[in-house]
Amino acid sequence: MTVDVLIIGGGIIGLACAAESAKRGYSTILIERHESFGQEASSRNSEVIHSGIYYVPGSLKARLCLAGNTTMYAECERLGVWYRRCGKFIVAVTPDEVPDLEKIYQRGIENGVQGLEVLTGEQVKKLEPHIRCSSAIYVPSTGIVDSHELMKAYLHEARSHGADIVFGVRFSEVISAQHGFTLCMQEASGEKVEMQTRFVINAAGLFADKVAQAFGIDIDQAGYRIHPNRGHYCRVSLAKSRFISHLIYPIPHPQLVSVGIHIGIDRAGQCRLGPDAEYMDGSIPETEWYKFDPDESGRREKFYRAGVRYFPSLELEDLSPDQVGIRPKLQGPNDPIRDFVIAEESAHGLPGLVNLIGIESPGLTCACEIAKEVFNKMVRG
Ligand SMILES: Cc1cc2nc3c(=O)[nH]c(=O)nc-3n(C[C@H](O)[C@H](O)[C@H](O)COP(=O)(O)OP(=O)(O)OC[C@H]3O[C@@H](n4cnc5c(N)ncnc54)[C@H](O)[C@@H]3O)c2cc1C
């Protein structure tokens, strides 16, 4: 089989790339190892359309998130995908957190985020009567999206423009990288299939470093090694979910390992508290990755302590275990902040290969912009 573009990975990024590729007239195939799309990070996140307030000015995350925020709302309208521009508060719970809040505000202004307002605790109380804080940033451009609907829409769009989306097939090795690529794929039955392609897009999420390695790239030298970082969520009782109408975020981790245990809302109005952030060592088998911690009550207690600081009506009994997601972080424990890697690999002697590595948050918000960036780089080579 020979195609123009082969995409490895059927999460939101691979699917957005497949739609972009097929619309540009390339013959396109996307392969996904699971039996359906979006079984990993893309269905295990907060579903937030981020504003771009947090990221280092000039970084890909800042640029693509700012653009992605606007594009995402437009894409949802175009594709008929559910979204709600609910807005969010980033709260300084105590006065000693206010200087950190001010730094976030300044960064947001520098990044060009529109509509930011600093509010007193009293002003916040009028809009969110159950939230207690010293002051807060109101971010009106933040919203939520139904990520499953979005992925389904990109899948249909890709197929309607002729792309092949194949499930239960895993990329296993590179047979040749001379004049395009010959790759070996393995079906669930164990049967091996060879495919020839001119371009490869590596959108393999948590495994994107391993895929890059299979092309002969030294991932430590290139800075591509992924450090998986797990985040649990707790569901908030429906009774208490009704108290909240905006997303509520605390001050983020100083090195942005995470944006903090926040209150998210889904399309049914159900609130979730999370995610926490823990680097995983290699000892946890893949079959256990997405299981909520066996020390469930200890973890619920931790979530309760994090949430009750700014949501005092919360009680421990309001929380129950929910989903688990894993961030494909390039930033290891104690490392400085890292950006997304979107690399056309001519420099590694692999023209036509685009590696997407470390596509953690705000990757969902940026999906459409990342797809455009990939094709701009691919075409330029
Ligand atoms: C806890 C958490 C919260 C988040 N919250 C937000 C948020 O609120 N807003 C936001 O914008 N972003 C958020 N994100 C980030 C966002 O979810 C990701 O950036 C995005 O989902 C990445 O999509 P992806 O397609 O790159 O990866 P994935 O969804 O992980 O998809 C990669 C796919 O590649 C497949 N694959 C891997 N290896 C192979 C192989 N060898 N052969 C075939 N297929 C393979 C996998 O099976 C998988 O389906 C969050 C992430 C996490 C973990």
The ligand as an ORCA input file, in Angstrom:
! r2SCAN-3c Opt
* xyz 0 1
  C      -4.965     15.017     32.808
  C      -4.944     15.832     31.531
  C      -5.702     17.004     31.447
  C      -5.672     17.762     30.278
  N      -6.504     18.857     30.170
  C      -6.510     19.557     29.017
  C      -7.408     20.644     28.851
  O      -8.258     20.905     29.695
  N      -7.319     21.386     27.712
  C      -6.410     21.103     26.744
  O      -6.339     21.862     25.759
  N      -5.593     20.039     26.840
  C      -5.646     19.254     27.943
  N      -4.844     18.164     28.061
  C      -3.944     17.841     26.952
  C      -4.658     17.074     25.843
  O      -5.505     16.082     26.381
  C      -3.596     16.454     24.949
  O      -2.686     17.454     24.548
  C      -4.175     15.820     23.709
  O      -5.236     14.954     24.039
  C      -3.079     15.052     22.998
  O      -3.644     14.363     21.935
  P      -2.775     13.310     21.123
  O      -3.600     12.899     19.961
  O      -1.421     13.864     20.878
  O      -2.522     12.099     22.151
  P      -3.437     10.846     22.530
  O      -4.849     11.212     22.720
  O      -2.740     10.179     23.670
  O      -3.359      9.936     21.248
  C      -2.198      9.240     20.862
  C      -2.667      7.978     20.198
  O      -1.552      7.301     19.602
  C      -1.810      5.914     19.688
  N      -0.532      5.188     19.503
  C       0.545      5.229     20.308
  N       1.517      4.427     19.807
  C       1.034      3.885     18.661
  C       1.559      2.975     17.696
  N       2.802      2.458     17.813
  N       0.796      2.612     16.643
  C      -0.474      3.117     16.522
  N      -1.037      3.985     17.413
  C      -0.295      4.367     18.464
  C      -2.388      5.753     21.087
  O      -3.082      4.547     21.213
  C      -3.276      6.993     21.183
  O      -4.609      6.735     20.802
  C      -4.858     17.373     29.198
  C      -4.123     16.179     29.282
  C      -4.182     15.402     30.425
  C      -3.437     14.101     30.488
*
